[in-house]
Amino acid sequence: MANPAGGNAKAGLALRELVNAAPKVHTNIFIVTHKTNIADAFGKEASDVQEGEAFIYRSDGSAPWHLSPA
């Protein structure tokens, strides 16, 4: 849903920052969010996510995230 105040861009940036953060040793980060946030964070390629689907990203904190193979 469009947000004239720029909330979508802020949510997308916040989600990318969370995904880019390296988890603490021996832990994982599990994020649950909405389709619009995924599309705003990761672009058109991720905008066709369906209900119940999951994306798995890897980050070591030193480089941008990358989508992991399932």
C-alpha positions in Angstrom: 0.0 0.0 0.0 1.4 3.4 -1.0 2.6 5.6 1.8 3.0 9.3 0.8 4.9 10.1 4.0 7.7 7.7 2.9 6.9 5.0 5.5 7.4 2.2 3.0 10.9 3.3 2.1 11.8 3.6 5.8 10.4 0.1 6.5 12.3 -1.3 3.5 15.5 0.3 4.7 15.0 -1.0 8.3 14.4 -4.5 7.0 17.5 -4.5 4.9 19.5 -3.3 7.9 18.1 -6.1 10.0 19.0 -8.7 7.3 22.5 -7.2 6.9 23.2 -7.5 10.6 25.3 -10.6 11.5 23.6 -12.7 14.2 25.4 -13.4 17.5 27.5 -16.5 17.5 25.4 -19.7 17.5 22.2 -17.9 16.9 19.9 -17.0 14.0 17.6 -14.1 13.4 14.0 -14.8 12.5 12.0 -12.0 11.1 8.3 -12.0 10.3 7.0 -9.2 8.1 4.5 -8.2 5.4 4.7 -8.5 1.7 5.0 -4.8 1.2 8.0 -4.6 3.5 9.7 -7.4 1.6 9.1 -5.7 -1.8 10.3 -2.4 -0.4 13.4 -4.0 1.0 14.4 -6.3 -1.8 12.8 -5.0 -4.9 10.6 -6.3 -7.7 12.2 -9.8 -7.6 10.7 -10.4 -4.1 7.4 -8.7 -4.7 5.6 -11.9 -5.8 6.1 -13.6 -2.4 3.0 -15.7 -1.5 1.4 -16.3 1.8 3.5 -18.7 3.9 6.6 -18.4 1.8 10.0 -17.8 3.4 13.2 -16.2 2.3 16.5 -17.3 3.8 19.3 -14.8 3.8 22.8 -15.1 5.0 25.0 -12.2 6.2 28.2 -12.1 8.0 27.8 -8.4 8.8 30.7 -7.4 6.4 29.0 -7.7 3.1 25.5 -7.2 1.8 23.0 -10.0 2.3 22.5 -12.7 -0.2 19.6 -15.1 -0.7 20.6 -18.6 0.4 19.5 -21.6 -1.7 16.8 -23.6 0.0 
